[in-house]
Amino acid sequence: PLPQSGILPSGARLAGPQWRMRGLEVELALRVGRDFDPGTQLPDEAELRTVFDAILPAIEVVETRLGHPPCGNPWAGMADLQSHGALVTGQPQPLPPQLSLRTVEASLVIDGQPITRTTGGNPADLWPMLGWLAQHCAQRGQPWRRGQIITTGSCTGLQLARGGLLVEAALEGVGAVSLQFAS
């Protein structure tokens, strides 16, 4: 689970010494529209579509609280939230009839310069992955709650930015999201 304080709206300005790595991953996110506990059954796509009420474009800011990344200690990595710094989300959109990470077109522009554009940059099989995650969370006493944001992993791979730059990302058919690092 990500800390609520690190989920920010599009246009966020990130300032301070904690933003030193400035890693960026463009991601597809889904918003949980109702409380959901799958019990012992693995939910399928049809059931999961009734759980989510929106999709959102997102930028995960990859950051570390550790001295010198990368860290070879997996326990330290877990304590560092797997290098999660923030999640910046764009406007929610209705779930489309077809949704596959393998066909999502994602782009990242930093300070007006195109950095990457991918199609299917995340090879995960979306609905089975979400079904597994719903069951995994519920079995650990953390079933999904209305309003939670579920991210699906990077569609662009990790990219890095310098301070003082405007970062803009887009997912075709989903929307755009931006942030700025203070210099």
C-alpha angles and dihedrals in degrees: 000000000000121000112258090226090066096055105096136177124251112279094040116158113218113205134168142060093288089075099073104120096043097192117176133202123177109220142177113235131191127207119223108233099189138017109275133193112166094196112203096331120094104233119232130215094271092055094042091053087063090054100055122066100182148011123222137192111239143183116209110206108216110212138152133218090197124100103245122009139244099058118202094199110093093201092054088048090054091049087051090057089249088294093304113159105165143332115226113194134197129211117310117248130191117269109265120230090248121039124169129155087212091069102034113123111216131182136185126199123184118197091340094310119115108237104175142350121190140176114206092357089157109059096191119126097241106207099043088046092052091046091053091047093050091052093043092053094045093050088055093052095259107105115176117276130207111272097025117134118225116199122205104205135263122325093184107034121239117318127178131222136194124233120274095036134126113233119202127181133179137189111202110246092007107066146247136290133187144186138175130221113215114233 
